[in-house]
Amino acid sequence: MDEIIFLKLGGSLITDKTQPYTVRRDKLSELAREIKSARARTPGLRLVIGHGSGSFGHYAVTEHYPNLEIREKKDWLGFNEVWYRASQLNRYVVEAFHDAGVPAMAIQPSAAVISKNGVIRNWELAPLVSALNAGIVPMIYGDMTFDITKGGTVLSTEALMFYLAQQIRPQRILLAGLEAAVWADFPARRQRVEKVTPGNYDAVAGKVGGSHGTDVTGGMKSKVEEMLRLVQTIPQMTVQIFSGEESGNVERVLNGAVLGTLIARD
């Protein structure tokens, strides 16, 4: 049976989040090569890629769209600027995959998603599913969305994956960033959390940290909580949070290795 995996390449991994609008081209190329190798080793692997906005979307939001909603007509210019920056980064990512020989196709969330108060209400998924079934790698990313309540808002990659997972039911979600794991003592990073479940989360929740650099979508704590809700909805699914910074880690995890922190049902 083919395995469906969602892989997120974090914004902190593919950009320098401390420098506005700065892509890590060499790292992108390395990650694309690892993904190509993993797909070659596991022919039945069906993969959906998501990537964060890093120093593109997050800085653009801070500078041009800080309220995350439309309050007056000029806010639409900010909305458009954030959309532009998010799509600009996506183009860099698609190019890296194309150069590595991975058949990736961007599925632009802003063109297909409608939300209400920041929660996805409708997403036309037929093109994404068609790409997946054809052996093409659908690629989504943190993006702007037209919102029934707010006019326009930001949707994180995790929010997109949360919705998409309930429709497609992947076996695994893999979140590759700079951090090697979830830490119980962030930012000291001395106490690694090997496994997070609904039953033990309260014990570490107060110590789970934010993110490296600017992040308008909540950082690590938000990601962990969103994924916990998801594994409660889909009991057979697991999530891993691990570092994609070390060469080879993404390929190893795609091919079955357990690295970083595992998020699962009790």
C-alpha positions in Angstrom: 0.0 0.0 0.0 1.3 3.4 -0.9 2.3 5.7 2.0 1.1 9.3 2.0 3.4 11.7 3.8 3.1 15.4 4.4 6.5 17.1 4.7 6.8 20.7 5.9 10.1 22.5 5.2 10.1 25.2 7.9 10.6 28.9 7.1 13.5 28.9 9.5 15.2 26.2 7.5 14.8 27.5 4.0 15.3 31.2 4.7 17.3 33.3 7.2 14.5 34.5 9.4 16.7 37.1 11.0 17.2 38.9 7.6 14.2 40.1 5.6 13.6 38.4 2.3 16.7 36.2 2.4 16.5 32.7 0.9 19.0 29.9 1.7 19.5 28.7 -1.9 22.2 26.1 -1.1 20.0 24.5 1.7 17.0 24.4 -0.6 19.0 22.6 -3.3 20.3 20.1 -0.7 16.8 19.4 0.6 15.4 18.9 -2.9 18.2 16.4 -3.6 17.4 14.5 -0.4 13.7 14.3 -1.3 14.5 13.1 -4.8 16.7 10.3 -3.3 14.0 9.3 -0.8 11.4 9.0 -3.5 13.8 6.8 -5.6 14.4 4.5 -2.6 10.7 4.3 -1.8 8.8 4.1 -5.1 5.4 3.9 -3.3 5.9 7.1 -1.5 3.3 9.8 -2.2 4.4 13.1 -0.9 2.8 16.5 -0.3 5.3 19.3 0.4 4.5 22.4 2.4 6.9 25.2 3.2 6.8 28.1 5.6 7.2 31.7 4.6 10.2 32.5 6.8 11.8 35.9 6.3 9.5 36.6 3.3 5.9 36.3 4.6 6.6 37.0 8.3 8.5 40.2 7.7 6.0 41.3 5.0 3.1 40.8 7.5 5.0 42.8 10.2 5.7 45.7 7.9 2.5 45.8 5.7 -0.3 43.8 7.3 0.2 43.7 11.1 -3.5 43.5 12.0 -4.1 40.4 10.0 -7.4 41.7 8.7 -8.9 44.3 6.4 -9.9 47.5 8.4 -9.7 50.0 5.7 -9.2 50.1 1.9 -5.4 50.6 2.1 -5.1 47.3 3.9 -5.6 45.5 0.6 -2.3 46.9 -0.5 -0.7 45.2 2.5 -2.6 42.0 1.8 -1.2 42.0 -1.8 2.3 42.7 -0.6 2.3 39.7 1.7 0.8 37.5 -1.0 3.6 38.7 -3.4 6.4 37.9 -0.9 4.9 34.4 -0.1 4.6 33.6 -3.7 8.1 34.9 -4.4 9.6 32.4 -1.9 7.5 29.7 -3.3 9.0 30.3 -6.7 12.5 29.8 -5.3 11.4 26.5 -3.7 9.8 25.2 -6.9 12.9 26.1 -8.9 15.2 24.2 -6.5 12.9 21.1 -6.9 12.9 21.5 -10.6 16.6 21.7 -10.8 16.9 18.6 -8.7 14.6 16.6 -10.9 11.6 16.5 -8.5 8.3 17.0 -10.3 6.8 19.5 -7.9 3.8 21.7 -8.7 2.8 24.7 -6.6 -0.9 24.7 -5.4 -1.5 28.3 -4.5 -3.7 28.4 -1.3 -4.8 32.0 -1.9 -6.4 31.0 -5.2 -8.4 28.1 -3.8 -9.1 28.6 -0.1 -11.8 30.7 1.6 -11.6 31.0 5.4 -13.9 32.4 8.1 -12.2 34.1 11.1 -8.9 32.4 10.1 -10.4 28.9 9.9 -10.6 27.2 6.5 -14.2 26.8 5.3 -13.7 25.7 1.7 -10.7 24.5 -0.3 -11.1 23.2 -3.8 -8.8 20.1 -3.6 -9.4 18.4 -6.9 -6.2 19.8 -8.6 -4.0 18.9 -5.6 -5.4 15.3 -5.4 -5.1 14.9 -9.1 -1.4 15.9 -8.9 -0.8 13.5 -6.1 -2.4 10.6 -7.9 -0.4 11.4 -11.0 2.9 11.1 -9.2 3.5 14.9 -9.2 4.4 16.4 -5.8 1.8 19.0 -4.8 3.5 21.9 -3.0 1.5 24.2 -0.6 2.8 27.1 1.5 1.8 29.6 4.1 -0.2 32.2 2.2 -2.9 34.9 2.3 -6.6 34.0 2.1 -9.8 35.8 1.5 -11.7 35.6 4.7 -15.5 35.9 5.2 -15.1 37.7 8.6 -11.7 39.5 8.3 -11.7 40.3 4.6 -8.2 38.8 4.3 -5.9 37.0 6.7 -2.8 34.7 6.9 -3.0 30.9 6.9 0.0 29.0 8.2 1.3 25.9 6.5 0.3 23.9 9.6 -3.3 25.2 9.3 -3.4 24.1 5.7 -2.0 20.7 6.6 -4.4 20.4 9.5 -7.3 20.8 7.1 -5.8 18.8 4.3 -4.9 15.8 6.6 -8.5 15.4 7.5 -9.4 15.0 3.8 -6.5 12.9 2.6 -5.4 11.0 5.8 -1.6 10.8 5.6 0.2 8.2 7.6 2.8 10.7 8.7 3.4 14.4 9.0 7.0 15.5 9.1 8.0 19.0 10.3 11.6 19.8 9.4 13.0 23.0 10.9 16.2 24.2 12.6 15.3 22.7 16.0 16.4 19.1 16.6 13.3 18.5 18.7 10.8 20.0 21.0 12.5 21.2 24.1 11.1 21.3 27.6 13.5 24.1 28.5 13.7 26.3 25.4 15.9 28.2 24.7 18.4 26.4 26.9 17.9 23.2 24.9 19.1 20.7 27.5 15.8 18.8 28.0 14.6 17.1 24.8 11.0 15.9 24.7 11.1 12.5 23.0 7.3 12.1 22.7 4.4 14.4 23.1 0.9 13.0 23.7 -2.4 14.6 24.8 -1.7 13.0 28.2 1.8 14.5 28.8 1.5 17.8 27.1 0.3 19.8 30.2 3.6 18.9 31.9 5.7 20.6 29.2 3.3 23.2 27.7 4.5 26.1 29.8 8.1 25.5 28.7 7.8 24.9 25.0 9.2 27.9 23.3 8.5 30.1 20.3 10.6 30.4 17.2 13.9 31.5 15.9 13.4 34.9 14.3 10.1 36.6 13.4 7.1 34.3 13.3 3.5 35.7 13.1 1.9 32.3 13.2 2.8 31.3 16.7 6.1 29.5 16.7 6.8 26.0 18.2 4.0 26.0 20.8 1.4 26.7 18.3 2.7 24.0 16.0 2.8 21.3 18.7 -0.8 22.1 19.8 -2.1 22.1 16.3 -0.5 18.7 15.6 -1.8 17.3 18.9 -5.3 18.2 17.9 -4.8 16.4 14.6 -3.5 13.1 16.0 -6.5 13.0 18.2 -8.7 13.3 15.1 -6.7 10.8 13.1 -5.4 8.2 15.7 -3.3 6.1 13.3 -1.3 9.1 12.2 2.0 10.3 13.8 3.9 13.6 13.6 7.6 14.2 13.9 9.4 17.5 14.6 13.0 17.3 13.8 16.0 19.2 12.4 16.4 19.4 8.6 19.6 21.4 9.1 21.8 18.3 9.4 22.5 16.9 6.0 20.6 13.7 5.3 18.0 14.0 8.0 15.1 14.7 5.7 15.9 11.7 3.5 16.3 9.5 6.6 13.0 10.5 8.1 11.2 10.1 4.8 12.5 6.6 4.5 11.3 5.7 8.0 13.8 6.9 10.6 12.4 8.4 13.8 14.3 11.6 14.7 13.5 14.5 17.0 10.2 14.5 18.8 7.3 12.2 18.1 3.7 13.4 18.5 1.1 10.7 18.8 -2.0 9.5 20.6 -1.5 8.1 24.1 
